């Protein structure tokens, strides 16, 4: 088909329209037993804050929403939940709204899904609004009534990870993390899978409040300590102002045995939040005031110093990496687990071999979740809780400008 006549060889086309607010009416017509979705692609500049709003829902439909970053395919990590699951927070014919701040540049995919199990019938309509503080373009709608690739849905956003304590003798030490919250947002911090006969302590501090100040979990300058050795605990608090909060996971010296232990943590809220990962490692508190950070046991070169070497210390040393490389090579060559374990125990302590084998197992399973899985350190259980690379990259951007 020919276009209108022109002058010379001008092949230019009109530039795409850019928006601060984009609105469109959509409709679902799902196949039986399918949660179907419409997908919209938008090209967003770096640093933008996006709000996705679904309103005007009809047909006894329950909406689900997903936002995938430029490097993530449909069915991958959803920036609205921190998992591969869709966000589903409302009932039939109800609208939903969610905001994500400080995104990276690129083409994002917004999936608006009709949940089959919670809806009635197979069809419905909706109105989609996308708002940004920076202008963006709409690239198109590549999927119409496609079957959702998400494994399910949830309401809320969570960050999970693991770490370990290596306390000096006689000291209650703690790890400190940063989390970006909006006023009115309720956050829950849970600590689980605790080892080392450790008794956990929890604290949450508002922006600008020192680590010796008021703990939002207790309303005083005392830590929360409510469980015994190796027992799980959780606490919730509501942000009073918008800003960067710090939460603390401590190990109580007086109630614990020994000086070391490990733990998993999960931070969750209804809406997405920024997460800054570990801010201070094994700093001491006496009993609540924090001192300067304790010296690390492991230097960059791998030399082991300090108060003694834990299994984790050994695994991150050159000798430990050599052990993990040996396991990887033997596994790739088809060596069975039991003969391999027996061979390794002739050269290494049994508890170190057990941990190394589990780390090697987790690294093999992690290749789909992390591009650098071969140099990460976790067990299969902790891998399940670890934040996937696309979400971790997005969170890291929120704190890229922060100093030490």
C-alpha positions as CSV (number, residue, x, y, z in Angstrom):
1,X,0.0,0.0,0.0
2,X,1.4,3.4,-1.0
3,X,1.4,6.4,1.4
4,X,0.6,10.0,0.4
5,X,2.9,11.6,-2.2
6,X,6.0,13.4,-0.9
7,X,8.9,15.5,-2.1
8,X,12.2,13.8,-2.8
9,X,13.4,10.8,-0.8
10,X,12.0,11.7,2.6
11,X,11.3,8.4,4.4
12,X,10.7,10.0,7.9
13,X,7.8,9.0,10.0
14,X,6.1,10.8,12.8
15,X,7.8,10.4,16.2
16,X,6.0,8.2,18.8
17,X,3.7,10.1,21.2
18,X,5.1,10.4,24.7
19,X,3.0,10.5,27.8
20,X,3.0,11.4,31.4
21,X,-0.4,9.7,31.7
22,X,-1.5,7.0,29.3
23,X,-5.1,5.6,29.5
24,X,-6.7,2.7,27.5
25,X,-9.9,0.6,27.8
26,X,-9.3,-3.1,27.6
27,X,-11.4,-6.3,27.6
28,X,-10.7,-9.9,28.5
29,X,-12.3,-12.9,26.7
30,X,-10.6,-15.9,28.3
31,X,-10.6,-19.5,27.3
32,X,-12.2,-21.9,29.8
33,X,-10.1,-22.4,32.9
34,X,-7.5,-19.9,31.8
35,X,-6.3,-16.7,33.6
36,X,-5.9,-14.6,30.5
37,X,-4.0,-11.4,30.2
38,X,-3.4,-8.3,28.0
39,X,0.2,-7.1,27.8
40,X,1.3,-3.5,27.2
41,X,4.9,-2.4,26.5
42,X,6.1,1.0,27.5
43,X,9.5,2.6,27.0
44,X,10.5,4.4,30.2
45,X,13.5,6.7,30.9
46,X,15.9,6.0,33.8
47,X,14.8,7.2,37.2
48,X,11.1,7.4,36.5
49,X,8.4,6.6,39.1
50,X,5.6,4.5,37.6
51,X,2.1,4.1,38.8
52,X,-0.1,1.3,37.3
53,X,-3.8,1.7,38.0
54,X,-6.7,-0.7,36.9
55,X,-10.2,0.6,37.4
56,X,-13.7,0.1,35.9
57,X,-13.5,-3.6,36.2
58,X,-16.6,-5.5,35.1
59,X,-17.8,-9.1,34.4
60,X,-17.3,-10.3,38.0
61,X,-13.6,-10.1,37.2
62,X,-10.7,-10.2,39.7
63,X,-7.7,-8.3,38.2
64,X,-4.0,-9.3,38.6
65,X,-1.1,-7.0,37.7
66,X,2.5,-7.6,36.8
67,X,5.4,-5.4,35.8
68,X,8.5,-6.9,34.2
69,X,11.7,-5.1,33.6
70,X,13.5,-4.9,30.2
71,X,15.5,-8.1,30.8
72,X,12.7,-10.2,32.1
73,X,10.2,-12.2,30.0
74,X,6.5,-12.8,30.9
75,X,6.3,-15.3,33.7
76,X,9.6,-14.0,35.2
77,X,10.2,-11.9,38.2
78,X,7.4,-9.4,38.8
79,X,8.6,-6.1,40.2
80,X,5.2,-5.6,42.0
81,X,5.6,-8.8,44.2
82,X,9.4,-9.6,44.2
83,X,8.5,-13.1,42.9
84,X,7.2,-14.7,39.7
85,X,3.6,-14.4,41.0
86,X,1.2,-11.7,39.8
87,X,-0.1,-9.1,42.2
88,X,-3.7,-9.9,43.3
89,X,-5.0,-7.7,46.1
90,X,-8.7,-7.0,45.4
91,X,-12.0,-8.9,44.8
92,X,-14.5,-9.0,41.9
93,X,-15.0,-5.8,40.0
94,X,-12.6,-3.9,42.2
95,X,-9.7,-1.7,41.1
96,X,-6.1,-1.8,42.1
97,X,-3.2,0.6,42.1
98,X,0.6,0.2,42.7
99,X,3.6,2.4,42.4
100,X,7.3,1.5,41.6
101,X,10.0,4.2,42.0
102,X,13.3,4.8,40.3
103,X,13.2,2.3,37.5
104,X,16.0,1.7,35.0
105,X,15.7,2.8,31.4
106,X,14.1,0.4,28.9
107,X,11.0,-1.3,27.6
108,X,8.8,-2.6,30.4
109,X,5.9,-5.1,30.1
110,X,2.7,-4.5,32.0
111,X,0.4,-7.5,32.2
112,X,-3.2,-7.0,33.2
113,X,-4.7,-10.4,34.0
114,X,-8.2,-11.8,34.8
115,X,-7.9,-14.5,37.5
116,X,-9.9,-17.5,36.5
117,X,-10.3,-19.1,40.0
118,X,-11.5,-15.9,41.7
119,X,-13.6,-14.5,38.8
120,X,-17.1,-15.6,37.6
121,X,-17.5,-16.4,33.9
122,X,-14.8,-15.8,31.3
123,X,-15.1,-12.2,30.1
124,X,-14.9,-8.7,31.5
125,X,-13.6,-5.2,30.8
126,X,-11.2,-2.8,32.6
127,X,-9.6,0.7,32.3
128,X,-5.8,0.9,32.5
129,X,-4.0,4.0,33.5
130,X,-0.2,4.3,33.6
131,X,1.3,7.5,35.1
132,X,5.0,8.6,35.3
133,X,6.8,11.6,36.6
134,X,9.0,11.4,33.4
135,X,7.7,11.2,29.8
136,X,7.4,7.7,28.3
137,X,6.3,6.1,25.1
138,X,3.8,3.3,24.5
139,X,5.4,0.6,22.2
140,X,2.3,-1.5,21.7
141,X,0.2,-4.4,22.9
142,X,2.0,-7.6,21.9
143,X,-0.4,-9.9,23.8
144,X,-4.2,-10.0,23.8
145,X,-6.1,-12.5,25.9
146,X,-2.9,-14.7,26.2
147,X,-2.7,-17.4,28.9
148,X,-0.8,-16.0,31.9
149,X,2.6,-17.6,32.4
150,X,2.7,-16.6,36.1
151,X,2.6,-19.6,38.5
152,X,0.0,-17.9,40.7
153,X,-0.7,-14.7,42.5
154,X,-0.2,-13.0,45.9
155,X,-0.9,-9.7,47.5
156,X,2.2,-8.0,48.9
157,X,5.9,-7.6,48.2
158,X,8.7,-9.4,50.0
159,X,12.5,-9.5,50.1
160,X,14.3,-12.6,51.4
161,X,17.9,-13.4,52.1
162,X,20.3,-15.0,54.6
163,X,23.4,-14.0,56.6
164,X,25.4,-15.0,59.6
165,X,26.7,-13.6,62.8
166,X,30.3,-13.8,63.9
167,X,30.4,-12.0,67.2
168,X,33.3,-11.1,69.4
169,X,33.5,-12.8,72.8
170,X,31.1,-11.3,75.3
171,X,29.3,-9.1,72.7
172,X,25.8,-9.0,71.4
173,X,26.4,-8.3,67.7
174,X,24.0,-7.3,65.0
175,X,23.5,-6.8,61.2
176,X,21.8,-3.7,59.9
177,X,19.8,-3.3,56.7
178,X,18.1,-0.4,55.0
179,X,14.6,-0.4,53.6
180,X,12.8,2.5,51.9
181,X,9.2,3.0,53.1
182,X,6.3,5.3,52.5
183,X,4.4,6.9,55.3
184,X,1.5,4.6,56.4
185,X,3.2,1.5,54.9
186,X,3.3,-1.5,57.3
187,X,6.4,-3.6,57.1
188,X,7.0,-7.0,58.7
189,X,10.5,-8.4,59.5
190,X,10.7,-12.2,60.1
191,X,13.9,-14.1,61.0
192,X,13.9,-17.9,60.5
193,X,16.2,-20.9,60.0
194,X,18.4,-19.8,62.9
195,X,21.4,-21.9,63.8
196,X,24.3,-21.8,66.3
197,X,22.1,-21.9,69.5
198,X,21.4,-18.3,68.7
199,X,18.7,-16.1,70.3
200,X,17.6,-13.4,67.8
201,X,16.8,-9.7,68.6
202,X,14.9,-7.4,66.3
203,X,14.7,-3.6,65.9
204,X,13.4,-1.0,63.4
205,X,14.5,2.6,63.4
206,X,12.9,5.5,61.6
207,X,14.8,7.8,59.3
208,X,17.5,9.8,61.1
209,X,17.1,7.9,64.4
210,X,20.4,6.4,65.7
211,X,20.8,2.7,66.5
212,X,20.6,3.6,70.1
213,X,17.3,5.4,69.7
214,X,13.6,4.3,69.7
215,X,12.9,0.9,68.3
216,X,9.6,0.9,66.5
217,X,9.0,-2.8,67.4
218,X,9.1,-2.1,71.1
219,X,8.4,1.7,71.5
220,X,11.6,2.0,73.6
221,X,15.4,1.8,73.1
222,X,15.4,-1.9,73.8
223,X,15.6,-4.6,71.2
224,X,12.7,-7.1,70.8
225,X,13.7,-10.4,72.2
226,X,10.8,-12.8,72.5
227,X,12.0,-16.3,71.6
228,X,14.6,-18.8,72.7
229,X,17.6,-20.4,71.0
230,X,17.2,-21.2,67.3
231,X,13.5,-20.1,67.4
232,X,11.8,-18.0,64.7
233,X,10.5,-14.5,65.4
234,X,8.7,-11.7,63.5
235,X,7.5,-8.2,64.2
236,X,5.6,-5.5,62.3
237,X,5.5,-1.7,62.4
238,X,4.0,1.1,60.4
239,X,6.1,3.8,58.8
240,X,5.4,7.2,60.3
241,X,7.2,9.2,57.6
242,X,8.5,8.5,54.1
243,X,12.2,7.7,54.0
244,X,15.0,5.2,54.6
245,X,14.5,3.0,57.7
246,X,17.0,0.6,59.2
247,X,16.1,-2.8,60.6
248,X,18.4,-4.8,62.8
249,X,18.8,-8.5,63.3
250,X,20.9,-9.1,66.4
251,X,22.3,-12.1,68.3
252,X,22.0,-11.9,72.1
253,X,25.2,-12.9,73.8
254,X,23.7,-13.7,77.2
255,X,21.0,-16.1,76.0
256,X,22.9,-17.7,73.1
257,X,25.6,-20.3,73.2
258,X,29.0,-19.6,71.5
259,X,29.6,-16.7,69.2
260,X,28.4,-17.7,65.7
261,X,25.2,-18.5,63.9
262,X,23.2,-18.1,60.7
263,X,19.7,-16.9,59.9
264,X,17.3,-16.2,57.1
265,X,15.2,-13.1,56.9
266,X,12.1,-12.0,55.0
267,X,10.9,-8.4,54.8
268,X,7.3,-7.9,53.5
269,X,4.7,-5.2,52.9
270,X,1.6,-4.7,50.9
271,X,3.3,-2.6,48.2
272,X,6.8,-2.5,46.7
273,X,9.6,-0.9,48.7
274,X,13.2,-0.2,48.1
275,X,15.7,-2.5,49.8
276,X,19.4,-1.6,50.5
277,X,20.8,-5.0,51.6
278,X,23.4,-5.2,54.3
279,X,24.5,-1.8,55.7
280,X,26.7,-2.8,58.7
281,X,27.9,-6.3,59.5
282,X,28.4,-7.7,63.0
283,X,28.5,-4.4,64.7
284,X,28.3,-4.5,68.5
285,X,25.7,-3.1,70.8
286,X,26.0,-2.5,74.5
287,X,23.2,-3.1,75.3
288,X,21.6,-0.9,72.6
289,X,24.1,1.6,71.6
290,X,26.1,0.6,68.5
291,X,29.9,0.9,68.4
292,X,32.1,1.1,65.3
293,X,31.9,-1.9,63.0
294,X,34.0,-4.8,64.1
295,X,36.9,-5.9,61.8
296,X,36.1,-8.5,59.3
297,X,37.4,-12.0,59.6
298,X,38.2,-12.3,55.9
299,X,40.3,-9.9,54.0
300,X,39.9,-9.5,50.2
301,X,42.9,-11.7,49.6
302,X,41.3,-14.5,51.6
303,X,43.6,-14.6,54.6
304,X,41.7,-15.7,57.7
305,X,42.2,-13.5,60.8
306,X,40.3,-12.5,63.9
307,X,38.5,-14.7,66.5
308,X,38.4,-18.0,64.6
309,X,37.2,-19.4,61.3
310,X,33.6,-20.5,60.8
311,X,32.6,-22.9,58.0
312,X,31.5,-19.9,55.9
313,X,35.0,-18.3,56.4
314,X,36.6,-21.4,55.0
315,X,34.3,-21.7,52.0
316,X,34.9,-18.1,50.9
317,X,38.7,-18.6,51.2
318,X,40.8,-19.8,48.2
319,X,40.9,-23.3,49.8
320,X,37.1,-23.3,50.0
321,X,36.7,-22.2,46.5
322,X,39.1,-25.0,45.5
323,X,36.9,-27.5,47.3
324,X,33.8,-26.2,45.5
325,X,35.6,-26.3,42.2
326,X,36.6,-29.9,42.8
327,X,33.0,-30.8,43.6
328,X,31.7,-29.1,40.4
329,X,34.3,-30.9,38.3
330,X,33.5,-34.3,39.8
331,X,29.8,-33.8,39.4
332,X,30.1,-32.8,35.8
333,X,32.2,-35.9,35.2
334,X,29.3,-38.1,36.6
335,X,30.8,-39.0,40.0
336,X,28.1,-40.4,42.3
337,X,27.3,-38.4,45.4
338,X,28.3,-41.0,48.0
339,X,31.8,-41.9,46.5
340,X,32.4,-38.2,46.1
341,X,31.5,-37.4,49.7
342,X,33.8,-40.2,50.9
343,X,36.7,-39.0,48.8
344,X,36.3,-35.4,50.0
345,X,36.1,-36.4,53.7
346,X,39.6,-37.9,53.4
347,X,40.9,-34.4,52.9
348,X,38.4,-32.2,54.7
349,X,36.3,-32.2,57.9
350,X,32.9,-33.9,57.6
351,X,30.9,-30.8,58.4
352,X,32.7,-28.7,55.9
353,X,32.2,-31.3,53.2
354,X,28.4,-31.5,53.9
355,X,28.1,-27.7,53.6
356,X,30.2,-27.5,50.5
357,X,28.1,-30.2,48.8
358,X,24.9,-28.3,49.6
359,X,26.4,-25.1,48.3
360,X,27.5,-26.8,45.1
361,X,23.9,-28.2,44.7
362,X,22.4,-24.7,45.1
363,X,24.8,-23.2,42.6
364,X,23.8,-25.7,40.0
365,X,20.1,-25.0,40.6
366,X,20.6,-21.2,40.7
367,X,21.8,-20.7,37.1
368,X,18.3,-19.7,35.9
369,X,17.9,-17.2,38.7
370,X,21.4,-15.6,38.9
371,X,23.8,-15.0,36.0
372,X,26.8,-15.3,38.4
373,X,25.5,-18.4,40.3
374,X,28.9,-20.1,40.1
375,X,30.4,-17.6,42.6
376,X,27.5,-17.2,45.0
377,X,27.3,-18.9,48.4
378,X,24.0,-20.3,49.6
379,X,22.2,-23.7,50.3
380,X,19.2,-25.0,48.4
381,X,16.8,-23.8,51.1
382,X,18.3,-20.3,51.1
383,X,18.3,-20.2,47.3
384,X,14.5,-20.5,47.4
385,X,14.3,-17.4,49.5
386,X,17.0,-15.4,47.7
387,X,15.9,-12.4,45.6
388,X,16.3,-13.0,41.9
389,X,18.8,-10.9,39.9
390,X,16.3,-8.6,38.1
391,X,14.6,-7.5,41.4
392,X,17.9,-7.2,43.2
393,X,19.3,-5.0,40.4
394,X,16.2,-2.8,40.7
395,X,16.5,-2.5,44.4
396,X,20.2,-1.7,44.3
397,X,19.5,1.3,42.1
398,X,17.5,2.9,44.9
399,X,20.6,3.1,47.0
400,X,23.2,3.6,44.3
401,X,24.0,7.2,45.4
402,X,24.3,6.4,49.1
403,X,27.7,6.7,50.7
404,X,29.3,4.3,53.1
